[in-house]
Amino acid sequence: MPNQIDLNALGDGSKYALNIESETLEDAAARRQEQAEEARHRRRIQFWTIMLTIVLVLSAAFVCGHVILTGAPDDKKVAWPILGAILNTFVSGLIGFAIAKKSG
């Protein structure tokens, strides 16, 4: 005789409830509309965050370039590493993007 488990005995002394509700067409349409609006808002926030980052990085690069061209020797000692770090990050990002694009 194979080993058998009494499933009714497993539930003795415990209460289980199962509630299944189906979504109405109006609720589904409202949920999809809300999800679309949230996605649109999220893309807008990402866009402006990226734009602000680009403006700040370009501003720093231009300030460093200006200091390197016209600044005092002590100022140039500070500007070169900052500009190098900005350019290094930019080139590394381009290389990473190109590799990711090729891999699929």
ABEGO torsion letter per residue (X at the ends): XBBBBBAAAAABGBBBBBBBBBBBAAAAAAAAAAAAAAAAAAAAAAAAAAAAAAAAAAAAAAAAAAAAAABBAAAAAAAAAAAAAAAAAAAAAAAAAAAAAAAX
